[in-house]
Amino acid sequence: MISRALLACAILCGAIQAVRADELHREDLRIPMAAAGPRGLEAMLLRPSGSGRYPLALISHGAPRDVADRAGMTPSRSYSQAAEFARRGFAALVVMRRGYGQSDGTYAENSGPCDRRNYMIAGKASATDLRAAIAAMGQRADVTTQGMIAVGVSAGGFASVALAADPPQGLAAVINFAGGRGSRADNDVCSEAALVEAFASYGRTARAPMLWIYAANDKFFGPDLAHRLHGAFTASGGRAQFIDAPAFGSDGHFLFSATGIGIWTPMVDRFLREQNLGTRDLISLPVVNLTPPAHLSDNGRANFATYLRSGPHKAFAVSPKGAFAFRTGMRSPAEAEAEALAACGKYSGNCSIYATDDRLAPKPVAR
């Protein structure tokens, strides 16, 4: 039971900000949860700017192989993905589970030694955090949990399927991008049989329609394992369309990204139309008119376009010879600049900041 005080905190801790023009509203907030301590879970909400209540699209992040990377994760790293669901009429909430980013509470998704994994423990913990987010959103005047969808990638996809196995009221569908757990290296998954059995168990009770998308060159959960997971889930009674997506970049596990928007959104749109969810009239995102560096390659220009679509606290670094790197979704513009310069510096020794957020640098900022 969530107390009135905690619910009040959820409202008061949010700071609504208009995102360029008035097409989308962005809100940074804390989700109240007793197990996550007084500050709760870190989250970001993107929704259309109009009045009314928008169905929730609950977006769940993955889990990095290196545990040290958990603390640096932010909701803003999923800004572009959340914006695509907001464009389709959803209130898109990206919530950081316990132990990730600046969410309080102890990491709760440990499922045991590699050779004796109990993935159901992790799934239950993840779903518990997602339920806290749903409960908080259900108290808002601008969000409805009726007709909501759960969207997850990697461990977040696994969490979304686990949530559907004991579905909250109002859950209409699940979209699972490369869902799974236990990848410790490329094509090396701990206790594969236990992971397959976890999906089989979820299939026995999950009845919400699902879309599963796995790329051909996914190095976390390759095609053979992905099909075994799907086969176990559907054989137990689960309902899930499976899409074998084409190879994407150097690792298809990262298809659900800003760079992959042109690939995964048509798949999602077909599914949403079939389920009669979302809107057919997409909200236009504001256009940021920044000229890319003149000496960038075609690949560099494509990356600069991706940079412009990304969320706040970002920076783009470039060298005179065309080396480049960018970082988005950081804690501050200064952190984004430092990270972008460090990444660019791996390819060239004289990188400088070209743009920070949606502004060109007034002059080169070399580090």
Secondary structure, DSSP 8 states (H G I E B T S, - for coil): ---HHHHHHHHHT-EEEEETTTTEEEEEEEE--GGGTTT-EEEEEEEESSSS-EEEEEEE----SSGGGSTT--GGGGHHHHHHHHHTT-EEEEE--TTSTT--S--------GGG--HHHHHHHHHHHHHHHHHHHTT-SSEEEEEEEEEEETHHHHHHHHHHHS--TTEEEEEEES----EEETTEETTHHHHHHHHHHHHTT--S-EEEEEETT-SSS-HHHHHHHHHHHHHTT--EEEEEE---TT-GGG-SSSTTHHHHHHHHHHHHHHTT-S-SS------------TT--HHHHHHHHHHHHS-SS-EEEE-TTS-EEEE-S-SSHHHHHHHHHHHHTTT-SS-EEEEETTEE-SS--B-
